[in-house]
Protein backbone atom coordinates (compact mmCIF):
# COMPACT_ATOMS: atom_id res chain seq x y z
CA UNK A 1 0.00 0.00 0.00
CA UNK A 2 1.08 3.57 -0.68
CA UNK A 3 -0.22 6.50 1.34
CA UNK A 4 0.11 10.23 0.83
CA UNK A 5 0.89 12.12 4.03
CA UNK A 6 0.01 15.76 3.47
CA UNK A 7 1.45 18.20 5.99
CA UNK A 8 -1.13 20.95 6.43
CA UNK A 9 -0.50 22.56 9.79
CA UNK A 10 0.86 25.95 8.73
CA UNK A 11 -1.01 29.24 8.76
CA UNK A 12 0.90 31.02 5.99
CA UNK A 13 1.48 34.34 7.75
CA UNK A 14 3.42 35.70 4.75
CA UNK A 15 0.11 35.63 2.84
CA UNK A 16 -1.65 38.10 5.10
CA UNK A 17 -4.17 39.69 4.63
CA UNK A 18 -5.58 36.87 2.48
CA UNK A 19 -4.43 34.13 4.86
CA UNK A 20 -5.99 34.10 8.35
CA UNK A 21 -6.09 31.65 11.24
CA UNK A 22 -9.48 30.34 10.14
CA UNK A 23 -8.43 30.39 6.49
CA UNK A 24 -4.80 29.25 6.30
CA UNK A 25 -2.68 29.34 3.16
CA UNK A 26 -3.49 25.80 2.04
CA UNK A 27 -7.20 26.71 1.83
CA UNK A 28 -6.64 29.72 -0.41
CA UNK A 29 -7.65 29.78 -4.07
CA UNK A 30 -4.57 31.72 -5.10
CA UNK A 31 -4.43 30.69 -8.75
CA UNK A 32 -8.02 29.81 -9.63
CA UNK A 33 -11.10 28.03 -8.31
CA UNK A 34 -9.28 25.20 -6.49
CA UNK A 35 -7.48 25.64 -3.18
CA UNK A 36 -3.82 24.70 -2.86
CA UNK A 37 -4.62 21.59 -0.81
CA UNK A 38 -7.30 20.50 -3.28
CA UNK A 39 -4.76 20.83 -6.09
CA UNK A 40 -2.25 18.81 -4.04
CA UNK A 41 -4.69 15.90 -3.72
CA UNK A 42 -5.85 16.21 -7.34
CA UNK A 43 -2.33 15.84 -8.76
CA UNK A 44 -1.73 12.61 -6.84
CA UNK A 45 -4.55 10.81 -8.62
CA UNK A 46 -4.85 8.13 -9.87
CA UNK A 47 -1.46 7.16 -8.41
CA UNK A 48 -2.67 7.67 -4.84
CA UNK A 49 -6.49 7.80 -4.48
CA UNK A 50 -8.23 9.90 -1.81
CA UNK A 51 -8.85 6.78 0.31
CA UNK A 52 -5.08 6.57 0.83
CA UNK A 53 -4.59 10.24 1.72
CA UNK A 54 -3.87 11.29 5.29
CA UNK A 55 -3.87 14.94 6.37
CA UNK A 56 -1.74 15.90 9.37
CA UNK A 57 -2.68 19.29 10.76
CA UNK A 58 -3.19 21.15 14.00
CA UNK A 59 -6.44 20.34 15.75
CA UNK A 60 -8.10 23.73 15.26
CA UNK A 61 -7.81 23.55 11.46
CA UNK A 62 -9.58 20.20 11.01
CA UNK A 63 -13.16 21.57 10.73
CA UNK A 64 -12.19 23.90 7.86
CA UNK A 65 -10.15 21.20 6.15
CA UNK A 66 -12.96 18.66 6.38
CA UNK A 67 -15.31 21.17 4.80
CA UNK A 68 -12.77 21.82 2.04
CA UNK A 69 -12.15 18.10 1.43
CA UNK A 70 -15.54 16.35 1.65
CA UNK A 71 -14.22 13.35 -0.28
CA UNK A 72 -12.08 12.35 2.73
CA UNK A 73 -13.32 10.39 5.72
CA UNK A 74 -12.96 11.60 9.29
CA UNK A 75 -10.25 8.96 9.80
CA UNK A 76 -8.19 10.61 7.05
CA UNK A 77 -7.25 13.45 9.41
CA UNK A 78 -4.56 13.23 12.09
CA UNK A 79 -4.76 16.09 14.58
CA UNK A 80 -1.63 17.53 16.15
CA UNK A 81 -2.30 19.09 19.56
CA UNK A 82 0.51 21.61 18.95
CA UNK A 83 2.65 22.70 16.02
CA UNK A 84 6.02 21.01 16.48
CA UNK A 85 7.50 21.29 12.96
CA UNK A 86 7.83 18.47 10.42
CA UNK A 87 9.70 15.72 12.31
CA UNK A 88 6.94 15.04 14.89
CA UNK A 89 4.34 15.45 12.13
CA UNK A 90 5.99 12.72 10.02
CA UNK A 91 6.65 10.54 13.05
CA UNK A 92 2.98 10.65 14.02
CA UNK A 93 1.93 9.62 10.51
CA UNK A 94 4.53 6.85 10.35
CA UNK A 95 3.48 5.21 13.60
CA UNK A 96 -0.19 5.28 12.59
CA UNK A 97 0.45 3.80 9.14
CA UNK A 98 2.82 1.21 10.63
CA UNK A 99 -0.21 -0.08 12.58
CA UNK A 100 -1.91 -0.67 9.23
CA UNK A 101 1.14 -2.09 7.46
CA UNK A 102 4.79 -1.65 8.52
CA UNK A 103 5.87 -1.93 4.89
CA UNK A 104 3.43 0.69 3.63
CA UNK A 105 5.16 3.37 1.55
CA UNK A 106 4.59 6.93 2.72
CA UNK A 107 4.76 9.84 0.30
CA UNK A 108 5.17 12.90 2.51
CA UNK A 109 4.53 16.29 0.93
CA UNK A 110 3.44 19.81 1.84
CA UNK A 111 -0.16 20.88 1.28
CA UNK A 112 0.53 24.23 -0.34
CA UNK A 113 2.95 23.89 -3.25
CA UNK A 114 2.30 24.33 -6.96
CA UNK A 115 3.48 21.92 -9.68
CA UNK A 116 2.86 22.83 -13.31
CA UNK A 117 3.88 19.55 -14.99
CA UNK A 118 1.74 17.11 -13.05
CA UNK A 119 2.19 14.10 -15.38
CA UNK A 120 5.97 14.35 -15.00
CA UNK A 121 5.55 14.67 -11.24
CA UNK A 122 3.47 11.47 -11.05
CA UNK A 123 6.03 9.61 -13.17
CA UNK A 124 8.82 10.63 -10.80
CA UNK A 125 6.70 9.80 -7.78
CA UNK A 126 5.93 6.32 -9.17
CA UNK A 127 9.67 5.75 -9.64
CA UNK A 128 10.37 6.85 -6.08
CA UNK A 129 7.62 4.62 -4.67
CA UNK A 130 8.99 1.61 -6.56
CA UNK A 131 12.45 2.24 -5.12
CA UNK A 132 11.13 2.85 -1.60
CA UNK A 133 9.28 -0.47 -1.59
CA UNK A 134 12.65 -2.21 -1.21
CA UNK A 135 13.04 -0.66 2.26
CA UNK A 136 16.12 0.84 3.93
CA UNK A 137 16.39 3.98 1.78
CA UNK A 138 14.89 7.45 2.16
CA UNK A 139 14.10 9.14 -1.13
CA UNK A 140 13.53 12.81 -1.82
CA UNK A 141 12.74 14.86 -4.90
CA UNK A 142 15.08 17.74 -5.73
CA UNK A 143 14.13 20.57 -8.08
CA UNK A 144 16.62 21.72 -10.71
CA UNK A 145 17.28 25.38 -9.80
CA UNK A 146 16.51 28.11 -12.30
CA UNK A 147 17.90 31.07 -10.35
CA UNK A 148 20.17 31.75 -7.33
CA UNK A 149 17.35 31.48 -4.80
CA UNK A 150 18.19 32.38 -1.19
CA UNK A 151 14.81 31.35 0.20
CA UNK A 152 15.19 27.58 -0.33
CA UNK A 153 17.31 24.86 1.19
CA UNK A 154 19.49 22.85 -1.20
CA UNK A 155 20.46 19.21 -1.76
CA UNK A 156 23.85 18.31 -3.23
CA UNK A 157 24.00 14.98 -5.05
CA UNK A 158 26.91 12.72 -5.90
CA UNK A 159 28.10 12.68 -9.49
CA UNK A 160 27.15 9.43 -11.17
CA UNK A 161 23.46 8.55 -11.37
CA UNK A 162 22.01 5.15 -10.60
CA UNK A 163 19.17 3.70 -12.69
CA UNK A 164 16.46 6.13 -13.82
CA UNK A 165 18.56 9.17 -12.89
CA UNK A 166 18.48 8.54 -9.14
CA UNK A 167 21.49 9.95 -7.26
CA UNK A 168 22.92 9.42 -3.81
CA UNK A 169 22.75 12.53 -1.66
CA UNK A 170 26.06 14.07 -0.68
CA UNK A 171 24.82 16.77 1.68
CA UNK A 172 21.98 19.10 2.61
CA UNK A 173 22.57 22.86 2.71
CA UNK A 174 20.60 25.48 4.60
CA UNK A 175 19.26 28.61 2.91
CA UNK A 176 22.35 30.33 1.45
CA UNK A 177 23.25 33.98 0.96
CA UNK A 178 23.22 35.40 -2.57
CA UNK A 179 26.87 34.65 -3.33
CA UNK A 180 26.60 31.05 -2.16
CA UNK A 181 23.31 30.55 -4.03
CA UNK A 182 25.03 31.66 -7.25
CA UNK A 183 27.79 29.13 -6.61
CA UNK A 184 25.20 26.39 -6.05
CA UNK A 185 23.46 27.30 -9.31
CA UNK A 186 26.65 27.20 -11.37
CA UNK A 187 28.01 24.01 -9.78
CA UNK A 188 25.33 21.86 -11.43
CA UNK A 189 25.09 19.37 -8.58
CA UNK A 190 22.79 21.29 -6.24
CA UNK A 191 19.00 21.03 -6.27
CA UNK A 192 16.28 22.92 -4.44
CA UNK A 193 14.87 20.99 -1.50
CA UNK A 194 11.13 20.59 -2.21
CA UNK A 195 10.32 18.99 1.14
CA UNK A 196 8.95 15.81 -0.45
CA UNK A 197 10.01 12.50 1.12
CA UNK A 198 9.24 8.90 0.20
CA UNK A 199 9.98 5.88 2.42
CA UNK A 200 8.40 2.85 4.04
CA UNK A 201 6.81 3.35 7.46
CA UNK A 202 9.19 0.90 9.14
CA UNK A 203 12.20 2.57 7.49
CA UNK A 204 11.12 5.97 8.79
CA UNK A 205 10.69 4.65 12.32
CA UNK A 206 14.15 3.07 12.21
CA UNK A 207 15.62 6.45 11.25
CA UNK A 208 13.79 8.12 14.13
CA UNK A 209 15.23 5.50 16.47
CA UNK A 210 18.77 6.25 15.25
CA UNK A 211 18.71 10.03 15.17
CA UNK A 212 15.88 11.17 17.46
CA UNK A 213 15.90 8.37 20.04
CA UNK A 214 14.06 10.27 22.79
CA UNK A 215 11.21 11.15 20.47
CA UNK A 216 11.17 7.60 19.11
CA UNK A 217 10.89 6.19 22.64
CA UNK A 218 7.95 8.50 23.39
CA UNK A 219 6.41 7.63 20.02
CA UNK A 220 6.54 3.93 20.84
CA UNK A 221 4.89 4.59 24.18
CA UNK A 222 2.21 6.62 22.44
CA UNK A 223 1.63 3.81 19.93
CA UNK A 224 0.24 1.62 22.74
CA UNK A 225 -2.71 4.01 23.01
CA UNK A 226 -3.71 3.99 19.32
CA UNK A 227 -7.29 2.82 18.98
CA UNK A 228 -8.03 3.21 22.70
CA UNK A 229 -10.09 5.85 24.54
CA UNK A 230 -6.80 7.30 25.84
CA UNK A 231 -5.28 8.02 22.42
CA UNK A 232 -5.78 11.80 22.29
CA UNK A 233 -4.58 12.28 25.86
CA UNK A 234 -1.45 10.27 25.06
CA UNK A 235 -0.91 12.29 21.87
CA UNK A 236 -1.02 15.53 23.86
CA UNK A 237 1.54 14.10 26.26
CA UNK A 238 3.74 13.11 23.32
CA UNK A 239 3.65 16.60 21.81
CA UNK A 240 4.13 18.36 25.12
CA UNK A 241 7.28 16.32 25.69
CA UNK A 242 8.87 16.78 22.27
CA UNK A 243 10.85 19.69 20.86
CA UNK A 244 10.08 21.50 17.64
CA UNK A 245 12.43 20.12 14.98
CA UNK A 246 12.31 19.75 11.22
CA UNK A 247 12.56 16.38 9.49
CA UNK A 248 15.43 17.73 7.37
CA UNK A 249 17.48 18.77 10.38
CA UNK A 250 16.52 15.89 12.65
CA UNK A 251 16.71 12.99 10.19
CA UNK A 252 17.65 13.69 6.57
CA UNK A 253 20.89 15.56 7.27
CA UNK A 254 22.19 12.58 9.28
CA UNK A 255 20.82 9.54 7.45
CA UNK A 256 23.35 7.64 5.34
CA UNK A 257 20.96 6.01 2.85
CA UNK A 258 19.33 8.98 1.17
CA UNK A 259 18.60 9.18 -2.55
CA UNK A 260 17.40 12.13 -4.61
CA UNK A 261 15.63 12.28 -7.95
CA UNK A 262 16.33 15.52 -9.85
CA UNK A 263 13.11 16.95 -11.28
CA UNK A 264 12.05 19.67 -13.67
CA UNK A 265 8.32 19.83 -12.98
CA UNK A 266 7.47 23.52 -12.76
CA UNK A 267 7.61 23.50 -8.96
CA UNK A 268 7.03 26.41 -6.60
CA UNK A 269 6.65 26.42 -2.83
CA UNK A 270 4.32 29.45 -3.20
CA UNK A 271 6.14 30.85 -0.20
CA UNK A 272 5.27 34.54 -0.50
CA UNK A 273 3.54 37.10 -2.72
CA UNK A 274 6.61 37.52 -4.93
CA UNK A 275 6.50 33.79 -5.70
CA UNK A 276 2.81 34.07 -6.60
CA UNK A 277 3.72 36.85 -9.04
CA UNK A 278 6.29 34.56 -10.68
CA UNK A 279 3.56 32.02 -11.44
CA UNK A 280 1.25 34.49 -13.21
CA UNK A 281 1.39 36.05 -16.69
CA UNK A 282 2.97 39.51 -16.89
CA UNK A 283 2.36 42.45 -19.20
CA UNK A 284 5.05 44.27 -21.19
CA UNK A 285 6.12 46.15 -18.06
CA UNK A 286 6.37 43.03 -15.87
CA UNK A 287 3.11 43.64 -13.98
CA UNK A 288 0.71 40.88 -12.88
CA UNK A 289 -2.92 41.29 -11.89
CA UNK A 290 -5.15 38.70 -10.24
CA UNK A 291 -8.79 39.66 -10.06
CA UNK A 292 -10.11 43.13 -10.91
CA UNK A 293 -7.15 45.49 -11.14
CA UNK A 294 -5.26 47.92 -13.35
CA UNK A 295 -1.69 49.18 -13.54
CA UNK A 296 -0.74 52.53 -15.12
CA UNK A 297 2.81 53.80 -15.57
CA UNK A 298 3.94 51.01 -13.22
CA UNK A 299 6.46 48.21 -13.56
CA UNK A 300 7.30 44.85 -11.99
CA UNK A 301 4.33 45.07 -9.65
CA UNK A 302 1.54 42.74 -8.54
CA UNK A 303 -2.09 43.48 -7.72
CA UNK A 304 -4.26 40.83 -6.05
CA UNK A 305 -7.83 42.10 -5.82
CA UNK A 306 -10.49 39.49 -6.61
CA UNK A 307 -13.36 41.24 -4.82
CA UNK A 308 -12.81 44.95 -5.53
CA UNK A 309 -11.33 47.06 -8.31
CA UNK A 310 -7.83 48.21 -7.40
CA UNK A 311 -5.61 50.46 -9.53
CA UNK A 312 -2.01 51.55 -9.06
CA UNK A 313 -0.25 54.46 -10.79
CA UNK A 314 3.46 55.17 -11.07
CA UNK A 315 4.68 52.37 -8.82
CA UNK A 316 7.61 49.99 -9.19
CA UNK A 317 8.36 46.69 -7.46
CA UNK A 318 5.31 46.65 -5.19
CA UNK A 319 2.66 44.13 -4.23
CA UNK A 320 -0.86 45.28 -3.40
CA UNK A 321 -3.30 42.80 -1.85
CA UNK A 322 -6.83 44.02 -1.24
CA UNK A 323 -9.39 42.16 0.88
CA UNK A 324 -12.73 43.36 2.34
CA UNK A 325 -11.21 44.31 5.71
CA UNK A 326 -7.50 44.90 5.09
CA UNK A 327 -5.06 46.04 2.41
CA UNK A 328 -1.36 45.25 2.10
CA UNK A 329 1.11 47.45 0.22
CA UNK A 330 4.65 46.09 0.30
CA UNK A 331 7.89 46.31 -1.66
CA UNK A 332 8.48 43.07 -3.56
CA UNK A 333 11.94 42.73 -2.02
CA UNK A 334 10.44 42.69 1.49
CA UNK A 335 7.55 40.24 1.14
CA UNK A 336 9.16 37.91 3.69
CA UNK A 337 8.52 40.60 6.31
CA UNK A 338 4.75 40.41 5.90
CA UNK A 339 4.75 37.85 8.73
CA UNK A 340 5.89 40.68 11.03
CA UNK A 341 2.52 42.37 10.46
CA UNK A 342 0.81 39.24 11.75
CA UNK A 343 3.11 39.16 14.78
CA UNK A 344 2.39 42.83 15.52
CA UNK A 345 -1.36 42.33 15.17
CA UNK A 346 -1.12 39.38 17.55
CA UNK A 347 0.75 41.46 20.12
CA UNK A 348 -1.86 44.19 19.85
CA UNK A 349 -4.64 41.60 20.11
CA UNK A 350 -6.23 42.70 16.82
CA UNK A 351 -7.99 39.35 16.68
CA UNK A 352 -10.41 40.47 13.96
CA UNK A 353 -7.49 40.84 11.56
CA UNK A 354 -5.89 37.49 12.40
Buried (B, 14 or more C-beta within 10 A) or exposed (E): EBBBBBBBBBBBBBBBBBBBBEBBBBBBEBBEEEBBBBBBBEBBEEBBEBEBBBBBBBBBBBEBBBEBBEEBEEEBBBBBBBBBBBBBBBBBBBBBBBEEEBBBBBBBBBBBBBBEBBEBBBBBBEBBBBBBEEBEBBBBBBBBBEEBBBBBBBBBBBEEEEEEEBBBBBEBBEEBEEEBBBEBBEEEBBBBBBBBBBBBBBBBBBBBBEBBEEBBEBBEEBBEBBEEEEBEEBBBBBBEEBEEBBBBBBBBBEBEBBBBBBBEBBBBBBBBBBBBBEBBEBEEEBBBBBBBBBBEEBBBBBBBBBEEEBBBEEBBBBBBBBBEEBEBEBBBEBBBEBBEBBEEBBEEEEEEBB
